[in-house]
Amino acid sequence: MIKSPLKRVVLIAGPTASGKSALAIAMARGENGLVINADSMQVYSELRLLTARPSADEEAQAPHRLYGHVSGASAYSVAKWQREAMAEIEAAHEAGKLPVLVGGTGLYFMSLLKGLSKVPEISPEIREHWRNFAGDLHAELAVRDAVSATKLHPSDRQRLIRALEVVDSTGRSLSHWQKVAEKDAPLRDYAVQKLFKSVQRDELYARADRRFDQMMEQGALNEVRNLPVLEAAAPLMKAIGVPELQAHLRGEISLELARQKAKTATRQYIKRQLTWWRGQMADWEEATPQGAQTLL
């Protein structure tokens, strides 16, 4: 019996301002595809400018999915995005189109490639214990789960606590549950092309600065002014530019200082993105500005 060919999916990741969205649109146009959002901030409807969602002109060049479809007041999660993304991928294939997923949220991509760990519920007592633990978390993890300890930095408190909660509550390491999840990873039976849009850091910083200035010229301040009243912990309230511009609107800082703070926050975010992807992209194909044209 001849096996049917695997369905193809393209993933394009990269730091902010790297030009990955332009590459995604070009690939979608060249291969009868559609673009699916994989950026956790671009799902929200209230912030088109500050989250650098594709413009109306860009969306007209190729079909776009999962952009601006969620209210900032709604609960949203990686698991919900995963379900929606897989539904869009299947719909694209049924329509004879190539799904091209693009974004800078690594956890979204990993949820498709490695699945989501289905760790049994952690007891409140164990969670409370480790979140209030005043000792050396890394040393404690090294005793209980040496493999996970070698992968985590001693100062990464949040992830250390998570690893300790899991092993203490279930008797098995977080890596065990991750391996279980990989067996059911959504894209395990697909032909996946993984591209990382690579640009020199100094150039990224310069692009990000120029882009923020453009956002301001296009009305980003009014976009923030018109935001609905949301809890401070809402993800939308943490989008780069929102805290800074809100501080200006409250009269706490000048507009120029807000602008500079937002640019600094963007650079810090780019640095975190690059650090995160450096540990994840061993098998991703690098799409440099010069080499990207050969991918089309």
PyMOL commands that set and color helices and strands:
alter all, ss='L'
color gray80, all
select helices_A, chain A and resi 20-30+56-59+78-94+106-113+124-131+137-144+146-151+157-170+174-182+201-218+220-225+235-238+242-249+255-278+292-295
alter helices_A, ss='H'
color red, helices_A
select strands_A, chain A and resi 8-13+33-37+64-65+98-103+191-197+285-287
alter strands_A, ss='S'
color yellow, strands_A
deselect
rebuild
show_as cartoon
